[in-house]
Amino acid sequence: MAGGVTKYAPINGGTLISDFKSHFSILRPRPKRTVTLAYAFVSLFIAFTLFLAFTPSNSSSPWFTNVFTLPSPTPSPSPTSTSTSYRSQFSSIFNYFFPNSSSSSSTDNAGSQDAAFSSPNLNEEPPSVQTQTKTEALPHKVKALQPDHAADSSSPPKSPVSTPVNKNSNSITNTPTPSPELNRGSIGVKNQTSDGKGGVLKINQTRSQAHRDQVEVLKANQSTIGATKSNKPPNSNVDKAITEKRAGSNLTSSLMKKQGNGTNSGAAKKGMDDLVKTLMNCDVFDGNWVKDDSYPLYKPGSCSLIDEQFNCFLNGRPDSGFHKLKWKPKGCTLPRLNGSQMLELLRGKRLVFVGDSLNRNMWESLICILRNSVKDKKKVYEEFGRHHFRSEASYSFVFEDYKCTVEFFVTPFLVQEWEVTGKNGTKKETLRLDLISRSADKYKNADIIVFNTGHWWTHEKTSLGKDYYQEGSHVYSDLNVLEAFRKAITTWGRWVDANVNPKKSLVFFRGYSASHFSGGQWNSGGQCDHETEPIKNDTYLTPYPDKMIVLEKVFRGMKTRVNYLNVTRMTDYRKDGHPSIYRKQQMSEEERRSPLKFQDCSHWCLPGVPDAWNEVLYAELLVKLYQQQQQRQEQNR
């Protein structure tokens, strides 16, 4: 045994050949030629290995490049990802020696450098990408992607992210869309392939990760395979930043998607920003009515929710030109009211109209516009199953898919109608100028409130002011109607300041809607049935109502910001838009004998003028909610 060890011990420190002898001692009994061949093979193998390891071309040494490249710190790979990495490396060696061979395994096919991939742009159908070669340069860095952005746009993600409705916030909640940064980050990424399961991206098949909330920043010769997204909350700075950014973009995300037609979310966002900024610097109430054959917003006779009083089409009005007019401000263009887009703005919210029958006119108009945009009409209904809207104190339409309501509360004066007992024990009607309407507590927490009053202040009792107006227990024997109006509006303003939270609710007040009685008033034979064209000469417009001047003065004294929908002038042009004699189908005998004596030149046909009021409201909502979004973003910085 000692002799054997001595015989094969290295002399003078040993040599490379003697080292190989010690390792290949099994060849000792063989012939000398066999040993020589073995040494030659080993030498050739070592030389070839060194050649591959230190060659400067990445494409000629795909395996060794990855072996000698220092990876960036990442979590320990799972067994699945490790085996996938090994398969990728050996597949590269196999392809190096046999470049024309193809693998039949599904894993190798997923890693093929020639496969097409699905773009993570969720706004459009994923375009086909031309064949990419191995020598195409990878960008040095690819921006971080949120997990749901890695999914193929053709199929929705399994766990969609949506911002929850916050009842204490005015933020608009809707289905999120990718930010422009996502689209920019995906441009120019080479050698990406799809695994056929929802657009999962791979780059050079070198690293994978599973069940993670965030997708790591990708570097050259590295990749991550996004897997099923978990429902855990964000746990990193990247997640937090992305979440805040997307929450801030909820206002216009769905609008951008529709207006941009899914082609470029960055351009769509810029277009929406430009639109809002234009509206912010525009007096939308200074303009003219112009003909537009694309109007009305809904087909005449198509909305069964319009009361008979406003349904001029079913009541036999023969002309239709009044349907084809839209309001065009001088300094900008109002966006056409798209019902589905406005419903996105209203998602999870309460929009309430409070006032007289002219606000009911506007409320019914909006219900028809919004309902017309909903595919399943059964999911739009009045909360209590009502189909007529003139006898109850309040109504509420539910849009089930959007979890929002559009409501109307009847209160023509905004303050309380009252009764007092006279000396002979009889009841006498009064108007309590010092008390807000009884229904006020029911709508004070609504997200958007649109108030109005005006027409009932022109009736006989209010205009005369004899033994009608009351404050406390005192009934005024004689009080000027303008002063009574000021007291009532002041009471309303104080109630708003004390009860409406401006951080949660937007308050609007729609101005006076002009009437067009000719030859008398509403109760004295006034007529408008012959009017088929709007006023085109400003000389014939009526002076601005004194009551609206009083109203604006009250606004200036309030703490709460009131958004004034000053429709008085734009409405005054439209002497052609009233129901006139087309206000009902079944007339009484007296009405048949004197049809021109009983006309409605105060309310409006639907479709008609109130649709334009709602387009103005839509534009104002875009501006106000955009401003709120900007304020929240400033606060979060």
C-alpha positions in Angstrom: 0.0 0.0 0.0 2.8 2.4 0.9 4.6 1.6 -2.3 1.4 2.4 -4.3 1.1 5.8 -2.7 4.7 6.6 -3.2 4.7 5.5 -6.8 1.9 8.0 -7.7 2.9 10.9 -5.5 3.8 14.1 -7.4 7.4 15.0 -7.7 8.6 18.6 -7.3 5.2 19.9 -6.5 3.6 18.0 -9.4 2.6 19.2 -12.9 -0.6 19.6 -14.8 0.0 16.2 -16.5 0.6 14.5 -13.2 -2.6 16.0 -11.8 -4.5 14.6 -14.7 -2.8 11.3 -14.1 -4.0 11.2 -10.5 -7.6 12.0 -11.6 -7.6 9.6 -14.5 -5.6 6.8 -12.9 -8.3 4.4 -14.1 -6.7 4.7 -17.5 -3.3 3.4 -16.2 -3.7 -0.2 -17.3 -4.8 0.9 -20.8 -2.4 1.2 -23.8 -0.4 4.4 -24.2 -2.4 5.4 -27.2 -5.7 5.4 -25.2 -4.1 7.6 -22.5 -2.9 10.0 -25.1 -6.4 10.3 -26.6 -7.9 10.9 -23.2 -5.5 13.7 -22.5 -6.1 15.2 -25.9 -9.9 15.2 -25.3 -9.6 16.8 -21.9 -7.3 19.5 -23.2 -9.7 20.2 -26.1 -12.7 20.4 -23.7 -10.8 22.9 -21.5 -9.8 25.1 -24.4 -13.3 25.1 -25.8 -14.7 26.0 -22.4 -12.3 28.9 -22.0 -13.1 30.1 -25.5 -16.9 30.2 -24.7 -16.4 31.8 -21.3 -14.3 34.7 -22.4 -15.6 35.4 -25.9 -16.8 39.1 -26.1 -20.0 38.3 -28.0 -23.1 37.7 -25.9 -24.9 36.0 -28.7 -22.1 33.3 -29.0 -22.0 32.4 -25.4 -25.6 32.6 -24.1 -25.2 30.2 -21.2 -21.8 31.4 -19.9 -22.8 35.0 -20.2 -25.6 34.3 -17.7 -23.3 32.1 -15.5 -20.6 34.8 -15.2 -23.0 37.8 -14.9 -23.6 38.9 -11.3 -27.4 38.9 -10.7 -29.1 41.7 -8.9 -30.5 40.9 -5.4 -33.8 39.1 -5.7 -35.9 36.8 -3.5 -34.9 33.2 -3.5 -36.4 31.5 -6.5 -39.0 28.8 -6.0 -38.2 25.3 -7.2 -40.4 25.9 -10.2 -38.6 29.0 -11.3 -35.2 27.3 -10.7 -36.0 24.4 -12.9 -37.4 26.7 -15.5 -34.1 28.7 -15.4 -32.0 25.5 -15.8 -34.1 24.4 -18.7 -33.6 27.7 -20.3 -29.8 27.5 -20.0 -29.5 24.0 -21.4 -31.9 24.9 -24.1 -29.6 27.8 -25.1 -26.6 25.3 -25.2 -28.7 22.9 -27.3 -29.7 25.7 -29.7 -26.1 26.9 -29.9 -25.0 23.5 -31.3 -28.2 22.7 -33.2 -29.5 26.1 -34.3 -32.2 24.7 -36.6 -33.7 22.5 -34.0 -36.9 23.4 -32.2 -38.3 22.1 -28.9 -41.7 20.5 -28.6 -42.1 21.3 -24.9 -44.6 23.9 -23.9 -42.0 25.6 -21.6 -39.5 25.9 -24.4 -42.1 27.3 -26.8 -43.0 29.9 -24.2 -39.4 30.9 -24.1 -38.8 31.1 -27.8 -37.2 34.3 -28.9 -39.3 34.4 -32.1 -42.7 34.3 -30.5 -45.1 37.2 -30.7 -46.2 38.9 -27.5 -49.3 40.8 -26.3 -48.8 44.4 -25.4 -49.9 45.4 -21.8 -51.9 48.4 -23.2 -55.3 47.8 -21.8 -57.0 50.4 -23.9 -56.8 48.5 -27.2 -56.6 45.1 -28.8 -52.9 43.9 -28.4 -51.1 44.4 -31.7 -49.0 41.6 -33.2 -45.3 42.2 -32.8 -42.9 41.3 -35.6 -40.3 38.6 -35.1 -37.6 39.7 -32.7 -34.0 38.4 -33.2 -31.5 37.6 -30.4 -29.2 40.3 -31.4 -31.8 43.1 -30.9 -30.7 45.4 -28.1 -32.5 45.4 -24.8 -33.2 48.7 -23.2 -31.1 49.3 -20.1 -34.1 49.5 -17.9 -37.8 48.9 -18.1 -40.2 50.8 -15.8 -42.0 49.0 -13.1 -45.4 47.6 -14.0 -48.3 47.1 -11.7 -49.5 43.4 -11.7 -52.8 43.9 -13.4 -51.1 45.8 -16.2 -49.2 42.7 -17.2 -52.4 41.0 -18.3 -53.5 40.7 -21.8 -56.0 43.4 -22.7 -58.2 40.9 -24.5 -59.2 39.2 -21.2 -59.9 40.9 -18.0 -57.7 40.3 -15.0 -58.9 37.8 -12.4 -58.6 40.3 -9.6 -59.4 43.7 -11.0 -58.3 46.7 -8.9 -60.8 49.4 -8.3 -60.9 52.3 -5.9 -63.7 51.8 -3.3 -66.5 54.3 -3.0 -65.8 56.7 -0.2 -68.9 58.3 1.1 -66.9 61.1 2.7 -65.1 62.1 -0.5 -66.0 63.7 -3.7 -63.5 61.6 -5.6 -64.9 59.8 -8.6 -64.5 56.1 -8.5 -64.5 54.0 -11.6 -62.7 51.3 -13.4 -59.0 52.3 -13.6 -57.1 52.5 -16.9 -53.4 52.4 -17.5 -51.4 55.6 -17.1 -49.4 57.1 -19.9 -46.3 55.9 -18.0 -47.3 52.3 -18.6 -47.6 52.8 -22.3 -44.3 54.6 -22.5 -42.6 51.9 -20.4 -43.7 49.2 -22.8 -42.5 50.9 -26.0 -39.2 49.6 -27.3 -39.0 46.5 -25.1 -37.4 43.7 -27.2 -37.4 39.9 -27.0 -40.6 39.8 -25.0 -42.8 36.8 -25.5 -46.2 35.6 -24.3 -46.8 32.4 -22.4 -50.3 32.3 -23.9 -51.9 32.8 -20.5 -52.9 36.4 -20.4 -49.9 38.2 -21.8 -47.3 37.3 -19.2 -44.0 38.8 -20.3 -40.6 37.1 -20.5 -37.2 38.5 -21.4 -34.3 36.1 -22.2 -35.8 33.5 -19.9 -33.4 34.0 -17.0 -35.4 34.6 -13.9 -39.0 34.1 -12.8 -41.0 35.0 -9.7 -44.5 33.9 -8.7 -47.4 35.3 -6.6 -46.0 38.8 -6.0 -47.9 42.0 -5.8 -45.3 44.1 -7.7 -43.3 43.4 -10.8 -39.6 44.2 -10.4 -37.7 46.7 -12.5 -36.4 44.7 -15.4 -32.7 44.9 -16.5 -30.9 43.6 -19.6 -30.7 39.8 -19.7 -33.1 39.5 -16.8 -36.9 39.0 -16.6 -39.7 38.3 -14.3 -42.7 36.1 -15.0 -45.7 37.7 -13.3 -48.0 35.2 -11.8 -51.4 35.3 -10.1 -51.8 38.6 -8.4 -52.6 38.4 -4.6 -55.2 40.5 -2.8 -52.8 41.7 -0.2 -52.5 45.5 0.3 -49.5 47.4 -1.2 -46.4 46.7 0.8 -43.8 48.8 -0.9 -43.0 52.3 -1.9 -43.6 51.4 -5.6 -47.0 50.0 -4.8 -47.9 53.1 -2.8 -46.9 55.5 -5.5 -48.8 53.6 -8.2 -51.9 53.3 -6.0 -51.9 57.1 -5.2 -51.4 58.0 -8.9 -54.2 55.7 -10.0 -56.5 57.0 -7.3 -55.8 60.6 -8.5 -56.6 59.7 -12.1 -60.0 58.1 -11.4 -61.8 61.3 -12.4 -61.1 61.1 -16.1 -59.9 57.5 -16.6 -63.1 56.1 -18.1 -63.6 59.3 -20.1 -60.1 59.1 -21.5 -60.6 55.5 -22.5 -63.8 56.4 -24.5 -62.6 59.7 -26.0 -59.2 58.2 -27.0 -60.9 55.1 -28.5 -58.4 53.0 -26.7 -55.5 54.1 -28.9 -53.4 56.4 -26.8 -54.2 56.9 -23.1 -51.6 59.6 -22.9 -53.1 61.7 -25.7 -56.6 61.0 -24.3 -55.5 62.3 -20.9 -54.0 65.4 -22.4 -57.1 65.9 -24.4 -59.3 65.7 -21.3 -57.0 68.0 -19.4 -57.1 70.5 -22.2 -60.9 70.3 -22.3 -61.3 71.0 -18.6 -58.8 73.9 -18.7 -60.7 75.4 -21.6 -64.0 75.1 -19.7 -62.4 76.6 -16.6 -61.6 79.8 -18.6 -64.9 80.0 -20.5 -68.2 81.6 -19.7 -70.4 78.7 -20.8 -73.5 80.9 -20.4 -72.5 83.4 -23.0 -73.3 82.0 -26.4 -75.9 81.1 -29.0 -78.1 78.2 -30.1 -76.8 76.6 -33.3 -78.3 73.9 -35.4 -76.9 70.4 -35.0 -78.5 67.4 -36.8 -76.9 65.0 -34.3 -79.3 66.2 -31.6 -81.4 65.5 -29.6 -79.6 63.3 -27.1 -82.4 60.8 -27.1 -85.1 60.0 -29.7 -88.4 61.8 -29.3 -91.0 59.4 -27.8 -88.3 56.9 -26.7 -88.4 57.8 -23.0 -91.4 56.5 -21.2 -90.4 58.3 -18.0 -91.4 61.8 -19.4 -94.5 63.1 -17.8 -97.4 63.9 -20.2 -97.0 67.6 -19.4 -93.5 67.6 -21.1 -94.0 65.0 -23.8 -94.8 67.2 -26.7 -94.1 64.5 -29.3 -96.7 62.1 -27.9 -99.1 65.1 -27.5 -99.0 65.7 -31.2 -96.6 68.6 -31.8 -95.9 68.5 -35.5 -92.6 70.4 -35.9 -89.2 69.0 -34.8 -86.8 71.8 -35.5 -86.6 72.7 -31.8 -85.0 69.3 -31.2 -82.0 70.1 -33.5 -80.5 73.0 -31.5 -77.6 72.8 -29.2 -76.0 75.5 -27.0 -72.7 76.8 -28.2 -70.7 79.1 -25.9 -68.7 81.8 -27.6 -65.4 81.0 -25.9 -65.4 77.2 -26.0 -67.4 74.1 -27.0 -69.5 72.2 -24.5 -68.8 68.5 -24.5 -71.7 66.4 -25.7 -73.3 64.8 -22.7 -72.6 61.0 -22.9 -74.8 59.2 -20.5 -72.5 56.3 -19.7 -69.6 58.8 -19.1 -71.7 60.9 -16.7 -72.8 57.7 -14.9 -69.1 57.0 -14.3 -68.8 60.4 -12.7 -71.8 59.6 -10.5 -70.8 56.1 -9.6 -71.6 55.5 -6.0 -73.1 59.0 -5.5 -76.4 60.8 -4.9 -77.4 63.6 -7.3 -80.4 65.4 -6.0 -82.6 68.1 -7.6 -84.4 70.3 -5.2 -87.0 72.9 -6.3 -90.1 73.4 -8.4 -91.5 71.8 -11.5 -88.8 73.4 -13.7 -86.3 71.4 -11.7 -88.5 68.4 -12.3 -88.2 69.2 -16.0 -84.4 69.1 -15.7 -84.5 65.9 -13.5 -86.6 64.0 -16.0 -84.4 65.1 -18.9 -81.3 63.7 -17.1 -83.1 60.5 -16.2 -83.9 59.9 -19.9 -80.4 60.7 -21.0 -78.7 58.4 -18.5 -81.3 55.6 -18.9 -80.8 55.7 -22.7 -77.1 54.8 -22.2 -77.8 51.8 -20.0 -78.0 48.4 -21.9 -80.2 46.7 -19.3 -83.1 49.1 -18.7 -84.5 46.8 -16.0 -81.6 47.9 -13.8 -82.9 51.5 -13.9 -86.0 52.1 -11.8 -87.8 54.4 -9.5 -87.1 53.3 -6.0 -90.8 52.9 -5.1 -92.0 51.7 -8.5 -93.6 55.0 -9.5 -94.2 55.9 -13.1 -95.7 59.4 -12.8 -93.9 62.2 -11.1 -96.3 65.0 -10.1 -98.2 63.9 -7.0 -95.5 62.8 -4.5 -93.0 64.9 -2.4 -89.9 63.1 -3.7 -88.7 60.6 -6.2 -85.5 58.6 -6.6 -84.2 56.8 -9.6 -81.7 54.0 -9.0 -79.0 53.1 -11.5 -78.2 49.7 -10.2 -75.0 49.0 -12.1 -73.5 52.3 -11.0 -74.8 52.2 -7.4 -76.0 55.8 -7.8 -79.3 57.6 -7.5 -80.7 60.7 -9.2 -83.4 62.2 -7.0 -86.0 65.0 -7.0 -87.5 66.7 -3.9 -90.5 69.0 -4.5 -90.1 72.3 -2.7 -91.0 75.2 -5.0 -90.0 78.0 -2.5 -87.1 76.2 -0.7 -88.7 77.4 2.5 -91.8 75.9 4.2 -95.4 76.3 3.2 -97.3 76.9 6.4 -100.8 77.4 7.8 -102.1 79.7 10.5 -105.5 79.8 12.2 -107.5 83.0 11.7 -109.7 84.8 14.2 -112.8 82.9 13.0 -111.0 79.5 13.3 -110.4 79.1 9.6 -107.0 77.9 8.2 -105.0 80.3 6.1 -102.0 79.5 4.0 -98.7 81.3 4.7 -95.1 81.0 3.7 -92.5 80.7 6.5 -89.6 82.8 5.3 -87.5 81.7 8.3 -87.8 77.9 8.0 -86.1 75.6 5.4 -88.3 73.0 3.7 -89.2 69.9 5.7 -87.4 67.5 3.5 -84.0 69.2 3.9 -82.5 66.7 6.2 -83.1 64.0 3.6 -80.8 65.5 1.1 -78.3 67.5 3.1 -75.7 64.7 2.8 -76.1 64.2 -1.0 -72.9 64.4 -3.1 -74.3 66.8 -5.6 -77.3 69.1 -5.0 -79.0 71.2 -7.6 -81.4 73.8 -6.2 -83.8 76.2 -7.9 -86.8 78.5 -7.2 -88.4 81.3 -9.0 -91.7 80.7 -10.9 -93.9 80.3 -7.8 -92.8 83.7 -6.7 -94.8 85.2 -9.6 -98.1 83.7 -8.6 -100.9 85.9 -7.2 -100.4 85.3 -3.5 -96.6 85.7 -3.6 -96.6 88.7 -5.9 -99.2 90.6 -3.9 -97.7 89.7 -0.5 -101.0 90.4 1.4 -101.2 88.4 4.7 -99.1 85.7 3.3 -95.5 85.9 4.4 -94.6 84.8 7.9 -91.6 84.9 10.2 -92.0 83.3 13.6 -95.5 83.9 14.7 -95.7 87.2 12.8 -97.6 87.3 9.6 -96.9 90.4 7.4 -100.0 92.2 6.3 -98.1 93.6 3.4 -94.5 92.6 2.2 -92.9 93.3 -1.1 -92.2 90.0 -3.0 -88.6 90.9 -3.7 -87.9 91.4 0.0 -89.7 88.2 0.9 -87.6 86.4 -1.7 -84.4 87.9 -0.2 -85.5 86.6 3.3 -86.3 83.2 2.0 -83.0 82.8 0.1 -81.1 84.1 3.1 -82.7 81.4 5.2 -81.7 78.8 2.6 -78.1 80.1 2.5 -77.8 79.9 6.3 -79.1 76.4 6.2 -76.6 75.4 3.5 -73.7 76.9 5.5 -74.8 75.1 8.7 -75.7 71.7 7.3 -73.9 70.9 4.0 -70.3 69.7 4.1 -68.5 71.5 1.3 -65.7 68.9 1.5 -68.2 66.2 0.6 -71.0 67.9 -1.4 -71.1 70.1 -4.4 -73.9 72.7 -4.3 -75.4 74.1 -7.5 -78.2 76.6 -8.0 -79.9 76.8 -11.3 -81.1 80.3 -12.3 -84.4 81.5 -13.5 -85.9 79.9 -16.5 -87.6 82.5 -18.8 -91.2 82.1 -19.8 -92.6 83.3 -23.1 -96.3 84.2 -22.7 -97.6 86.5 -25.4 -100.8 88.4 -25.0 -101.2 87.6 -21.3 -99.7 85.6 -18.4 -100.0 81.9 -17.6 -103.4 82.4 -16.1 -104.8 85.1 -18.4 -104.6 83.7 -22.0 -100.9 84.0 -22.7 -99.8 82.1 -25.8 -96.7 80.7 -27.5 -98.1 77.9 -29.7 -97.1 79.7 -32.9 -93.4 79.9 -32.0 -91.1 77.5 -33.9 -87.9 79.5 -34.0 -85.7 80.8 -31.2 -85.1 84.6 -30.6 -82.2 85.7 -32.8 -82.1 89.4 -31.9 -80.9 90.2 -28.4 -83.1 93.3 -28.4 -86.1 91.1 -27.7 -84.6 89.4 -24.7 -86.1 90.3 -21.3 -84.1 92.2 -18.7 -82.2 90.1 -16.2 -84.6 89.3 -13.3 -84.3 91.3 -10.1 -84.7 88.1 -8.1 -81.6 86.7 -9.6 -79.7 89.9 -8.7 -80.8 89.3 -5.1 -79.8 85.7 -5.3 -76.3 86.5 -6.4 -75.9 88.9 -3.5 -76.9 86.2 -1.1 -74.3 83.9 -2.7 -71.6 86.4 -2.0 -72.4 86.4 1.7 -72.3 82.7 2.1 -69.4 80.6 3.4 -70.2 77.7 1.2 -69.3 78.0 -2.5 -72.4 77.8 -4.6 -71.9 77.0 -8.3 -74.4 79.2 -10.2 -76.0 77.7 -13.3 -77.0 81.0 -14.8 -79.3 79.6 -17.6 -81.6 82.7 -17.7 -80.2 84.3 -20.8 -79.5 81.1 -22.7 -83.1 80.0 -21.9 -84.6 83.4 -22.9 -83.8 82.8 -26.6 -85.9 79.6 -26.7 -89.4 80.9 -27.1 -89.9 77.9 -29.4 -89.3 75.2 -26.8 -92.4 75.3 -24.7 -95.2 72.7 -24.7 -97.8 75.4 -25.4 -101.0 73.6 -26.4 -99.2 70.3 -26.7 -99.2 69.7 -23.0 -101.7 66.9 -22.8 -103.6 64.4 -25.0 -106.9 64.3 -23.2 -108.5 67.8 -22.8 -111.5 68.8 -20.8 -114.6 70.2 -22.6 -113.6 73.7 -21.6 -110.1 73.2 -23.0 -111.5 71.9 -26.2 -113.6 75.0 -26.6 -110.7 77.4 -25.9 -107.5 75.5 -26.5 -105.4 78.7 -26.9 -106.5 79.9 -23.4 -104.8 77.0 -21.7 -101.1 77.0 -22.7 -97.9 76.1 -21.0 -95.2 78.7 -21.9 -93.1 78.1 -18.8 -92.1 74.5 -18.9 -90.2 72.8 -21.7 -90.8 70.0 -24.2 -88.6 66.9 -23.7 -86.3 66.3 -25.6 -85.5 70.0 -25.5 -84.0 72.9 -23.6 -83.5 71.1 -20.2 -81.1 68.7 -22.0 -78.8 71.7 -22.6 -79.0 72.6 -18.9 -77.8 69.1 -18.2 -75.0 69.5 -20.7 -73.9 72.6 -18.8 -74.2 70.7 -15.5 -72.0 67.9 -17.0 -69.4 70.4 -18.0 -69.5 72.1 -14.6 -69.1 68.7 -12.9 -66.0 68.0 -15.0 -64.4 71.3 -13.9 -65.3 71.1 -10.2 -64.3 67.5 -9.8 -61.1 68.1 -11.7 -60.3 71.0 -9.3 -61.0 68.8 -6.3 -58.7 66.1 -7.8 -55.9 68.6 -8.2 -56.3 69.9 -4.6 -56.1 66.3 -3.3 -53.0 65.7 -5.3 -51.4 68.9 -3.9 -52.3 67.8 -0.4 -50.7 64.4 -0.9 -47.4 65.8 -2.1 
